[in-house]
Amino acid sequence: MKYLALVYYDETLMERKSQQEWDALNQECIACVEHLSAGGHFISGSPLLPTSSATTVRVRDNRVTVTDGPFAETKEQLAGFYMLEAKDLNEAIALASKIPPARYGSVEVRPARELLASGNEAGGNAIELAGEAQ
């Protein structure tokens, strides 16, 4: 099953890191991806540029509005993501706990769902977690 691991941290804390500290963290992230890939768990992922580069798009009543910045003001900002393959939520949590920026913020783990041409549960709430107790 696919799980999305969303990496969050406080950008202001990360901006205070020295170049050496930042490089070391990025090297840890590269090693983490290599380890996840070797185990067959890494599908895709990417770090994101800071929220100052974000644009939010909304469509209401067929009108598109575009706003600079992220959708919501929060203490921690979305910094990147890892798409993981795991047998169940417990394995996904164990994998996410190895993502280095988890030490500075949090990693939200969420099951991915298939988007069907028809027959999707309203609101996307149909959760069929293979082998997991609900």
N, CA, C and O atoms as a GROMACS GRO file, in nm:
protein
  536
    1MET      N    1   0.084  -0.117   0.000
    1MET     CA    2   0.000   0.000   0.000
    1MET      C    3   0.088   0.123   0.000
    1MET      O    4   0.197   0.123   0.058
    2LYS      N    5   0.042   0.228  -0.065
    2LYS     CA    6   0.118   0.353  -0.071
    2LYS      C    7   0.080   0.443   0.045
    2LYS      O    8  -0.037   0.455   0.082
    3TYR      N    9   0.181   0.507   0.102
    3TYR     CA   10   0.164   0.605   0.210
    3TYR      C   11   0.241   0.730   0.175
    3TYR      O   12   0.356   0.722   0.130
    4LEU      N   13   0.180   0.845   0.195
    4LEU     CA   14   0.247   0.972   0.174
    4LEU      C   15   0.298   1.021   0.309
    4LEU      O   16   0.221   1.033   0.404
    5ALA      N   17   0.426   1.048   0.317
    5ALA     CA   18   0.488   1.102   0.438
    5ALA      C   19   0.519   1.248   0.410
    5ALA      O   20   0.611   1.281   0.335
    6LEU      N   21   0.442   1.336   0.473
    6LEU     CA   22   0.458   1.480   0.455
    6LEU      C   23   0.550   1.533   0.564
    6LEU      O   24   0.523   1.515   0.683
    7VAL      N   25   0.657   1.598   0.524
    7VAL     CA   26   0.758   1.648   0.618
    7VAL      C   27   0.729   1.795   0.649
    7VAL      O   28   0.720   1.878   0.558
    8TYR      N   29   0.715   1.826   0.777
    8TYR     CA   30   0.690   1.963   0.823
    8TYR      C   31   0.799   2.007   0.919
    8TYR      O   32   0.846   1.928   1.002
    9TYR      N   33   0.840   2.133   0.908
    9TYR     CA   34   0.926   2.192   1.009
    9TYR      C   35   0.909   2.343   1.006
    9TYR      O   36   0.853   2.399   0.911
   10ASP      N   37   0.959   2.409   1.110
   10ASP     CA   38   0.952   2.554   1.121
   10ASP      C   39   1.066   2.612   1.036
   10ASP      O   40   1.183   2.597   1.069
   11GLU      N   41   1.030   2.678   0.926
   11GLU     CA   42   1.131   2.732   0.834
   11GLU      C   43   1.226   2.828   0.903
   11GLU      O   44   1.344   2.833   0.868
   12THR      N   45   1.178   2.906   0.999
   12THR     CA   46   1.265   3.004   1.065
   12THR      C   47   1.376   2.934   1.142
   12THR      O   48   1.488   2.985   1.149
   13LEU      N   49   1.347   2.818   1.201
   13LEU     CA   50   1.452   2.742   1.271
   13LEU      C   51   1.554   2.687   1.173
   13LEU      O   52   1.674   2.686   1.200
   14MET      N   53   1.506   2.641   1.059
   14MET     CA   54   1.597   2.584   0.959
   14MET      C   55   1.685   2.692   0.896
   14MET      O   56   1.800   2.666   0.861
   15GLU      N   57   1.632   2.813   0.881
   15GLU     CA   58   1.709   2.923   0.824
   15GLU      C   59   1.827   2.962   0.913
   15GLU      O   60   1.924   3.021   0.865
   16ARG      N   61   1.819   2.930   1.041
   16ARG     CA   62   1.926   2.964   1.135
   16ARG      C   63   2.041   2.864   1.135
   16ARG      O   64   2.143   2.886   1.199
   17LYS      N   65   2.024   2.754   1.064
   17LYS     CA   66   2.130   2.653   1.058
   17LYS      C   67   2.246   2.706   0.975
   17LYS      O   68   2.228   2.779   0.878
   18SER      N   69   2.366   2.666   1.015
   18SER     CA   70   2.484   2.703   0.937
   18SER      C   71   2.482   2.624   0.807
   18SER      O   72   2.409   2.526   0.794
   19GLN      N   73   2.564   2.666   0.711
   19GLN     CA   74   2.573   2.593   0.586
   19GLN      C   75   2.617   2.449   0.611
   19GLN      O   76   2.568   2.357   0.546
   20GLN      N   77   2.710   2.430   0.704
   20GLN     CA   78   2.759   2.296   0.736
   20GLN      C   79   2.646   2.210   0.795
   20GLN      O   80   2.632   2.093   0.758
   21GLU      N   81   2.566   2.266   0.885
   21GLU     CA   82   2.453   2.192   0.944
   21GLU      C   83   2.349   2.157   0.836
   21GLU      O   84   2.297   2.046   0.833
   22TRP      N   85   2.320   2.254   0.748
   22TRP     CA   86   2.222   2.232   0.642
   22TRP      C   87   2.270   2.124   0.546
   22TRP      O   88   2.193   2.036   0.508
   23ASP      N   89   2.399   2.131   0.506
   23ASP     CA   90   2.455   2.029   0.417
   23ASP      C   91   2.450   1.891   0.482
   23ASP      O   92   2.417   1.792   0.416
   24ALA      N   93   2.481   1.884   0.611
   24ALA     CA   94   2.478   1.755   0.682
   24ALA      C   95   2.338   1.696   0.683
   24ALA      O   96   2.321   1.576   0.662
   25LEU      N   97   2.237   1.780   0.708
   25LEU     CA   98   2.098   1.732   0.708
   25LEU      C   99   2.058   1.683   0.569
   25LEU      O  100   1.994   1.579   0.556
   26ASN      N  101   2.095   1.757   0.466
   26ASN     CA  102   2.062   1.716   0.330
   26ASN      C  103   2.132   1.586   0.293
   26ASN      O  104   2.074   1.502   0.223
   27GLN      N  105   2.255   1.568   0.339
   27GLN     CA  106   2.327   1.441   0.314
   27GLN      C  107   2.257   1.326   0.385
   27GLN      O  108   2.250   1.215   0.331
   28GLU      N  109   2.204   1.351   0.506
   28GLU     CA  110   2.127   1.249   0.577
   28GLU      C  111   2.000   1.212   0.499
   28GLU      O  112   1.963   1.095   0.492
   29CYS      N  113   1.934   1.312   0.441
   29CYS     CA  114   1.813   1.288   0.364
   29CYS      C  115   1.843   1.205   0.240
   29CYS      O  116   1.765   1.116   0.204
   30ILE      N  117   1.954   1.233   0.175
   30ILE     CA  118   1.995   1.156   0.057
   30ILE      C  119   2.022   1.011   0.098
   30ILE      O  120   1.982   0.918   0.028
   31ALA      N  121   2.090   0.992   0.209
   31ALA     CA  122   2.118   0.857   0.259
   31ALA      C  123   1.988   0.785   0.296
   31ALA      O  124   1.975   0.665   0.273
   32CYS      N  125   1.894   0.857   0.354
   32CYS     CA  126   1.764   0.800   0.389
   32CYS      C  127   1.693   0.750   0.265
   32CYS      O  128   1.639   0.639   0.265
   33VAL      N  129   1.691   0.829   0.158
   33VAL     CA  130   1.627   0.788   0.033
   33VAL      C  131   1.698   0.665  -0.024
   33VAL      O  132   1.632   0.573  -0.074
   34GLU      N  133   1.830   0.662  -0.017
   34GLU     CA  134   1.905   0.546  -0.067
   34GLU      C  135   1.867   0.421   0.011
   34GLU      O  136   1.849   0.314  -0.047
   35HIS      N  137   1.854   0.434   0.144
   35HIS     CA  138   1.816   0.321   0.229
   35HIS      C  139   1.673   0.276   0.200
   35HIS      O  140   1.647   0.156   0.187
   36LEU      N  141   1.581   0.370   0.188
   36LEU     CA  142   1.442   0.336   0.156
   36LEU      C  143   1.432   0.271   0.019
   36LEU      O  144   1.356   0.176   0.000
   37SER      N  145   1.509   0.322  -0.077
   37SER     CA  146   1.509   0.265  -0.213
   37SER      C  147   1.562   0.123  -0.213
   37SER      O  148   1.506   0.035  -0.278
   38ALA      N  149   1.670   0.100  -0.139
   38ALA     CA  150   1.730  -0.034  -0.133
   38ALA      C  151   1.632  -0.136  -0.075
   38ALA      O  152   1.635  -0.253  -0.111
   39GLY      N  153   1.545  -0.090   0.016
   39GLY     CA  154   1.445  -0.178   0.077
   39GLY      C  155   1.316  -0.188  -0.003
   39GLY      O  156   1.223  -0.258   0.037
   40GLY      N  157   1.310  -0.119  -0.117
   40GLY     CA  158   1.190  -0.123  -0.200
   40GLY      C  159   1.075  -0.039  -0.148
   40GLY      O  160   0.960  -0.061  -0.186
   41HIS      N  161   1.104   0.057  -0.060
   41HIS     CA  162   0.998   0.137   0.003
   41HIS      C  163   0.982   0.276  -0.057
   41HIS      O  164   0.877   0.338  -0.039
   42PHE      N  165   1.082   0.327  -0.127
   42PHE     CA  166   1.076   0.464  -0.180
   42PHE      C  167   1.017   0.463  -0.319
   42PHE      O  168   1.069   0.396  -0.409
   43ILE      N  169   0.907   0.536  -0.338
   43ILE     CA  170   0.844   0.548  -0.469
   43ILE      C  171   0.883   0.680  -0.533
   43ILE      O  172   0.925   0.684  -0.649
   44SER      N  173   0.870   0.789  -0.458
   44SER     CA  174   0.900   0.922  -0.509
   44SER      C  175   0.910   1.017  -0.390
   44SER      O  176   0.872   0.983  -0.278
   45GLY      N  177   0.961   1.135  -0.416
   45GLY     CA  178   0.968   1.235  -0.312
   45GLY      C  179   1.043   1.356  -0.360
   45GLY      O  180   1.109   1.354  -0.464
   46SER      N  181   1.032   1.462  -0.283
   46SER     CA  182   1.103   1.584  -0.319
   46SER      C  183   1.098   1.683  -0.204
   46SER      O  184   0.996   1.696  -0.137
   47PRO      N  185   1.209   1.754  -0.182
   47PRO     CA  186   1.203   1.868  -0.091
   47PRO      C  187   1.131   1.982  -0.164
   47PRO      O  188   1.128   1.986  -0.287
   48LEU      N  189   1.075   2.072  -0.090
   48LEU     CA  190   1.006   2.188  -0.147
   48LEU      C  191   1.084   2.315  -0.118
   48LEU      O  192   1.155   2.323  -0.018
   49LEU      N  193   1.069   2.413  -0.204
   49LEU     CA  194   1.124   2.545  -0.176
   49LEU      C  195   1.045   2.607  -0.061
   49LEU      O  196   0.936   2.558  -0.030
   50PRO      N  197   1.095   2.712   0.004
   50PRO     CA  198   1.025   2.773   0.118
   50PRO      C  199   0.886   2.824   0.080
   50PRO      O  200   0.854   2.845  -0.037
   51THR      N  201   0.804   2.842   0.183
   51THR     CA  202   0.666   2.887   0.161
   51THR      C  203   0.659   3.023   0.094
   51THR      O  204   0.556   3.057   0.034
   52SER      N  205   0.766   3.102   0.100
   52SER     CA  206   0.767   3.231   0.032
   52SER      C  207   0.754   3.214  -0.119
   52SER      O  208   0.719   3.310  -0.189
   53SER      N  209   0.781   3.094  -0.170
   53SER     CA  210   0.769   3.069  -0.313
   53SER      C  211   0.633   3.007  -0.350
   53SER      O  212   0.607   2.982  -0.467
   54ALA      N  213   0.548   2.983  -0.250
   54ALA     CA  214   0.420   2.914  -0.273
   54ALA      C  215   0.315   3.006  -0.333
   54ALA      O  216   0.316   3.128  -0.313
   55THR      N  217   0.225   2.945  -0.406
   55THR     CA  218   0.108   3.013  -0.461
   55THR      C  219  -0.012   2.923  -0.433
   55THR      O  220  -0.005   2.802  -0.456
   56THR      N  221  -0.121   2.980  -0.384
   56THR     CA  222  -0.242   2.903  -0.356
   56THR      C  223  -0.348   2.938  -0.459
   56THR      O  224  -0.374   3.055  -0.485
   57VAL      N  225  -0.407   2.834  -0.517
   57VAL     CA  226  -0.511   2.850  -0.619
   57VAL      C  227  -0.643   2.800  -0.562
   57VAL      O  228  -0.649   2.691  -0.505
   58ARG      N  229  -0.748   2.880  -0.577
   58ARG     CA  230  -0.882   2.840  -0.535
   58ARG      C  231  -0.978   2.864  -0.650
   58ARG      O  232  -0.960   2.958  -0.728
   59VAL      N  233  -1.080   2.779  -0.662
   59VAL     CA  234  -1.185   2.799  -0.761
   59VAL      C  235  -1.318   2.800  -0.686
   59VAL      O  236  -1.354   2.702  -0.621
   60ARG      N  237  -1.389   2.911  -0.694
   60ARG     CA  238  -1.520   2.926  -0.631
   60ARG      C  239  -1.614   2.987  -0.732
   60ARG      O  240  -1.582   3.088  -0.795
   61ASP      N  241  -1.729   2.926  -0.749
   61ASP     CA  242  -1.828   2.974  -0.846
   61ASP      C  243  -1.764   2.998  -0.983
   61ASP      O  244  -1.789   3.099  -1.048
   62ASN      N  245  -1.683   2.903  -1.025
   62ASN     CA  246  -1.613   2.907  -1.156
   62ASN      C  247  -1.515   3.023  -1.169
   62ASN      O  248  -1.474   3.055  -1.280
   63ARG      N  249  -1.477   3.086  -1.059
   63ARG     CA  250  -1.378   3.194  -1.061
   63ARG      C  251  -1.250   3.144  -0.997
   63ARG      O  252  -1.253   3.085  -0.889
   64VAL      N  253  -1.139   3.168  -1.062
   64VAL     CA  254  -1.008   3.129  -1.011
   64VAL      C  255  -0.948   3.248  -0.937
   64VAL      O  256  -0.941   3.359  -0.990
   65THR      N  257  -0.904   3.224  -0.815
   65THR     CA  258  -0.829   3.325  -0.740
   65THR      C  259  -0.693   3.267  -0.706
   65THR      O  260  -0.680   3.149  -0.674
   66VAL      N  261  -0.593   3.351  -0.714
   66VAL     CA  262  -0.456   3.311  -0.687
   66VAL      C  263  -0.401   3.403  -0.579
   66VAL      O  264  -0.412   3.525  -0.586
   67THR      N  265  -0.342   3.340  -0.476
   67THR     CA  266  -0.286   3.415  -0.365
   67THR      C  267  -0.141   3.374  -0.344
   67THR      O  268  -0.107   3.256  -0.354
   68ASP      N  269  -0.056   3.470  -0.316
   68ASP     CA  270   0.082   3.438  -0.282
   68ASP      C  271   0.085   3.369  -0.147
   68ASP      O  272   0.009   3.404  -0.057
   69GLY      N  273   0.172   3.273  -0.134
   69GLY     CA  274   0.193   3.208  -0.005
   69GLY      C  275   0.114   3.079   0.010
   69GLY      O  276   0.034   3.042  -0.075
   70PRO      N  277   0.139   3.012   0.122
   70PRO     CA  278   0.073   2.884   0.148
   70PRO      C  279  -0.073   2.904   0.187
   70PRO      O  280  -0.117   3.016   0.213
   71PHE      N  281  -0.146   2.793   0.189
   71PHE     CA  282  -0.288   2.795   0.220
   71PHE      C  283  -0.315   2.848   0.360
   71PHE      O  284  -0.406   2.928   0.380
   72ALA      N  285  -0.236   2.803   0.458
   72ALA     CA  286  -0.264   2.839   0.598
   72ALA      C  287  -0.136   2.883   0.668
   72ALA      O  288  -0.027   2.836   0.636
   73GLU      N  289  -0.151   2.972   0.761
   73GLU     CA  290  -0.039   3.012   0.846
   73GLU      C  291  -0.030   2.912   0.961
   73GLU      O  292  -0.126   2.895   1.036
   74THR      N  293   0.082   2.848   0.974
   74THR     CA  294   0.102   2.751   1.081
   74THR      C  295   0.243   2.766   1.136
   74THR      O  296   0.327   2.833   1.077
   75LYS      N  297   0.267   2.704   1.250
   75LYS     CA  298   0.400   2.708   1.311
   75LYS      C  299   0.500   2.630   1.226
   75LYS      O  300   0.615   2.672   1.209
   76GLU      N  301   0.455   2.516   1.171
   76GLU     CA  302   0.542   2.435   1.086
   76GLU      C  303   0.491   2.441   0.943
   76GLU      O  304   0.370   2.445   0.919
   77GLN      N  305   0.584   2.441   0.849
   77GLN     CA  306   0.549   2.450   0.709
   77GLN      C  307   0.583   2.319   0.639
   77GLN      O  308   0.674   2.248   0.680
   78LEU      N  309   0.507   2.288   0.533
   78LEU     CA  310   0.534   2.170   0.453
   78LEU      C  311   0.668   2.189   0.383
   78LEU      O  312   0.686   2.285   0.308
   79ALA      N  313   0.760   2.097   0.407
   79ALA     CA  314   0.896   2.110   0.355
   79ALA      C  315   0.927   2.011   0.244
   79ALA      O  316   1.021   2.031   0.166
   80GLY      N  317   0.850   1.904   0.234
   80GLY     CA  318   0.874   1.804   0.132
   80GLY      C  319   0.789   1.682   0.156
   80GLY      O  320   0.708   1.678   0.249
   81PHE      N  321   0.808   1.581   0.072
   81PHE     CA  322   0.729   1.460   0.086
   81PHE      C  323   0.807   1.338   0.041
   81PHE      O  324   0.901   1.348  -0.039
   82TYR      N  325   0.767   1.224   0.092
   82TYR     CA  326   0.818   1.093   0.052
   82TYR      C  327   0.694   1.008   0.022
   82TYR      O  328   0.606   0.997   0.107
   83MET      N  329   0.687   0.949  -0.096
   83MET     CA  330   0.582   0.852  -0.125
   83MET      C  331   0.644   0.715  -0.098
   83MET      O  332   0.742   0.676  -0.161
   84LEU      N  333   0.585   0.644  -0.003
   84LEU     CA  334   0.642   0.518   0.044
   84LEU      C  335   0.552   0.399   0.009
   84LEU      O  336   0.431   0.413  -0.005
   85GLU      N  337   0.613   0.285  -0.004
   85GLU     CA  338   0.540   0.158  -0.017
   85GLU      C  339   0.563   0.084   0.113
   85GLU      O  340   0.677   0.060   0.153
   86ALA      N  341   0.454   0.047   0.180
   86ALA     CA  342   0.463  -0.025   0.306
   86ALA      C  343   0.350  -0.127   0.315
   86ALA      O  344   0.245  -0.109   0.254
   87LYS      N  345   0.372  -0.233   0.391
   87LYS     CA  346   0.269  -0.337   0.401
   87LYS      C  347   0.150  -0.291   0.484
   87LYS      O  348   0.038  -0.339   0.463
   88ASP      N  349   0.173  -0.198   0.578
   88ASP     CA  350   0.064  -0.149   0.662
   88ASP      C  351   0.106  -0.018   0.729
   88ASP      O  352   0.219   0.027   0.712
   89LEU      N  353   0.016   0.040   0.805
   89LEU     CA  354   0.044   0.168   0.870
   89LEU      C  355   0.161   0.158   0.966
   89LEU      O  356   0.243   0.250   0.974
   90ASN      N  357   0.172   0.047   1.039
   90ASN     CA  358   0.283   0.032   1.133
   90ASN      C  359   0.418   0.038   1.063
   90ASN      O  360   0.511   0.102   1.112
   91GLU      N  361   0.429  -0.028   0.949
   91GLU     CA  362   0.554  -0.024   0.874
   91GLU      C  363   0.578   0.117   0.819
   91GLU      O  364   0.691   0.165   0.819
   92ALA      N  365   0.472   0.184   0.772
   92ALA     CA  366   0.485   0.320   0.721
   92ALA      C  367   0.534   0.414   0.831
   92ALA      O  368   0.617   0.502   0.805
   93ILE      N  369   0.484   0.398   0.951
   93ILE     CA  370   0.528   0.480   1.065
   93ILE      C  371   0.675   0.453   1.096
   93ILE      O  372   0.752   0.546   1.120
   94ALA      N  373   0.713   0.327   1.095
   94ALA     CA  374   0.854   0.293   1.121
   94ALA      C  375   0.945   0.354   1.016
   94ALA      O  376   1.052   0.406   1.049
   95LEU      N  377   0.903   0.349   0.889
   95LEU     CA  378   0.982   0.410   0.782
   95LEU      C  379   0.989   0.561   0.799
   95LEU      O  380   1.097   0.620   0.786
   96ALA      N  381   0.877   0.625   0.829
   96ALA     CA  382   0.871   0.770   0.844
   96ALA      C  383   0.956   0.818   0.962
   96ALA      O  384   1.009   0.929   0.959
   97SER      N  385   0.968   0.735   1.064
   97SER     CA  386   1.047   0.774   1.181
   97SER      C  387   1.196   0.787   1.148
   97SER      O  388   1.271   0.846   1.225
   98LYS      N  389   1.238   0.733   1.035
   98LYS     CA  390   1.378   0.741   0.992
   98LYS      C  391   1.406   0.863   0.904
   98LYS      O  392   1.521   0.887   0.868
   99ILE      N  393   1.304   0.939   0.869
   99ILE     CA  394   1.322   1.057   0.785
   99ILE      C  395   1.388   1.166   0.871
   99ILE      O  396   1.329   1.211   0.969
  100PRO      N  397   1.510   1.209   0.837
  100PRO     CA  398   1.588   1.298   0.924
  100PRO      C  399   1.517   1.426   0.972
  100PRO      O  400   1.530   1.458   1.090
  101PRO      N  401   1.443   1.501   0.888
  101PRO     CA  402   1.381   1.623   0.940
  101PRO      C  403   1.273   1.599   1.046
  101PRO      O  404   1.224   1.695   1.105
  102ALA      N  405   1.236   1.474   1.072
  102ALA     CA  406   1.140   1.446   1.180
  102ALA      C  407   1.195   1.495   1.313
  102ALA      O  408   1.119   1.521   1.406
  103ARG      N  409   1.328   1.506   1.323
  103ARG     CA  410   1.390   1.557   1.447
  103ARG      C  411   1.361   1.704   1.470
  103ARG      O  412   1.371   1.752   1.583
  104TYR      N  413   1.324   1.776   1.366
  104TYR     CA  414   1.305   1.921   1.377
  104TYR      C  415   1.159   1.963   1.367
  104TYR      O  416   1.126   2.077   1.396
  105GLY      N  417   1.073   1.872   1.328
  105GLY     CA  418   0.932   1.905   1.311
  105GLY      C  419   0.849   1.780   1.324
  105GLY      O  420   0.849   1.715   1.428
  106SER      N  421   0.778   1.744   1.217
  106SER     CA  422   0.693   1.626   1.221
  106SER      C  423   0.682   1.567   1.081
  106SER      O  424   0.712   1.632   0.981
  107VAL      N  425   0.639   1.442   1.077
  107VAL     CA  426   0.611   1.375   0.951
  107VAL      C  427   0.470   1.318   0.962
  107VAL      O  428   0.443   1.230   1.043
  108GLU      N  429   0.381   1.370   0.880
  108GLU     CA  430   0.243   1.321   0.875
  108GLU      C  431   0.240   1.203   0.779
  108GLU      O  432   0.284   1.215   0.665
  109VAL      N  433   0.187   1.090   0.824
  109VAL     CA  434   0.175   0.971   0.741
  109VAL      C  435   0.028   0.952   0.706
  109VAL      O  436  -0.057   0.945   0.795
  110ARG      N  437   0.000   0.944   0.578
  110ARG     CA  438  -0.137   0.931   0.534
  110ARG      C  439  -0.147   0.829   0.421
  110ARG      O  440  -0.070   0.837   0.324
  111PRO      N  441  -0.241   0.733   0.430
  111PRO     CA  442  -0.258   0.637   0.322
  111PRO      C  443  -0.302   0.708   0.194
  111PRO      O  444  -0.383   0.801   0.198
  112ALA      N  445  -0.248   0.664   0.082
  112ALA     CA  446  -0.292   0.716  -0.048
  112ALA      C  447  -0.408   0.629  -0.095
  112ALA      O  448  -0.416   0.512  -0.059
  113ARG      N  449  -0.496   0.686  -0.175
  113ARG     CA  450  -0.608   0.608  -0.228
  113ARG      C  451  -0.605   0.616  -0.379
  113ARG      O  452  -0.551   0.710  -0.437
  114GLU      N  453  -0.662   0.518  -0.441
  114GLU     CA  454  -0.674   0.517  -0.586
  114GLU      C  455  -0.785   0.611  -0.627
  114GLU      O  456  -0.890   0.615  -0.562
  115LEU      N  457  -0.766   0.686  -0.732
  115LEU     CA  458  -0.870   0.773  -0.786
  115LEU      C  459  -0.933   0.700  -0.903
  115LEU      O  460  -0.871   0.685  -1.009
  116LEU      N  461  -1.057   0.656  -0.884
  116LEU     CA  462  -1.128   0.578  -0.985
  116LEU      C  463  -1.212   0.670  -1.072
  116LEU      O  464  -1.254   0.776  -1.026
  117ALA      N  465  -1.235   0.630  -1.197
  117ALA     CA  466  -1.320   0.709  -1.287
  117ALA      C  467  -1.463   0.715  -1.236
  117ALA      O  468  -1.533   0.813  -1.261
  118SER      N  469  -1.506   0.613  -1.164
  118SER     CA  470  -1.638   0.612  -1.100
  118SER      C  471  -1.633   0.517  -0.982
  118SER      O  472  -1.545   0.431  -0.973
  119GLY      N  473  -1.730   0.532  -0.892
  119GLY     CA  474  -1.737   0.443  -0.777
  119GLY      C  475  -1.653   0.486  -0.659
  119GLY      O  476  -1.637   0.408  -0.565
  120ASN      N  477  -1.598   0.607  -0.660
  120ASN     CA  478  -1.524   0.656  -0.544
  120ASN      C  479  -1.621   0.686  -0.430
  120ASN      O  480  -1.732   0.732  -0.454
  121GLU      N  481  -1.579   0.658  -0.309
  121GLU     CA  482  -1.658   0.692  -0.190
  121GLU      C  483  -1.662   0.845  -0.178
  121GLU      O  484  -1.560   0.911  -0.193
  122ALA      N  485  -1.781   0.900  -0.150
  122ALA     CA  486  -1.795   1.045  -0.136
  122ALA      C  487  -1.699   1.098  -0.031
  122ALA      O  488  -1.692   1.045   0.080
  123GLY      N  489  -1.626   1.203  -0.065
  123GLY     CA  490  -1.531   1.263   0.028
  123GLY      C  491  -1.401   1.186   0.040
  123GLY      O  492  -1.312   1.226   0.115
  124GLY      N  493  -1.388   1.079  -0.033
  124GLY     CA  494  -1.264   1.001  -0.027
  124GLY      C  495  -1.246   0.926   0.102
  124GLY      O  496  -1.134   0.892   0.139
  125ASN      N  497  -1.357   0.898   0.172
  125ASN     CA  498  -1.348   0.836   0.304
  125ASN      C  499  -1.344   0.684   0.302
  125ASN      O  500  -1.333   0.622   0.408
  126ALA      N  501  -1.351   0.624   0.186
  126ALA     CA  502  -1.344   0.477   0.178
  126ALA      C  503  -1.202   0.435   0.208
  126ALA      O  504  -1.112   0.455   0.126
  127ILE      N  505  -1.181   0.378   0.324
  127ILE     CA  506  -1.046   0.337   0.363
  127ILE      C  507  -1.042   0.185   0.365
  127ILE      O  508  -1.108   0.121   0.447
  128GLU      N  509  -0.966   0.129   0.277
  128GLU     CA  510  -0.945  -0.015   0.275
  128GLU      C  511  -0.798  -0.038   0.297
  128GLU      O  512  -0.720  -0.048   0.202
  129LEU      N  513  -0.762  -0.047   0.421
  129LEU     CA  514  -0.620  -0.065   0.455
  129LEU      C  515  -0.594  -0.214   0.465
  129LEU      O  516  -0.629  -0.279   0.564
  130ALA      N  517  -0.533  -0.268   0.364
  130ALA     CA  518  -0.507  -0.411   0.358
  130ALA      C  519  -0.433  -0.458   0.481
  130ALA      O  520  -0.324  -0.411   0.513
  131GLY      N  521  -0.495  -0.553   0.550
  131GLY     CA  522  -0.430  -0.613   0.667
  131GLY      C  523  -0.430  -0.527   0.792
  131GLY      O  524  -0.362  -0.562   0.888
  132GLU      N  525  -0.503  -0.417   0.795
  132GLU     CA  526  -0.502  -0.331   0.912
  132GLU      C  527  -0.636  -0.334   0.982
  132GLU      O  528  -0.741  -0.340   0.919
  133ALA      N  529  -0.631  -0.329   1.114
  133ALA     CA  530  -0.754  -0.318   1.192
  133ALA      C  531  -0.804  -0.176   1.184
  133ALA      O  532  -0.726  -0.081   1.186
  134GLN      N  533  -0.936  -0.162   1.176
  134GLN     CA  534  -0.992  -0.028   1.164
  134GLN      C  535  -1.049   0.018   1.296
  134GLN      O  536  -1.100   0.129   1.305
   0.00000   0.00000   0.00000
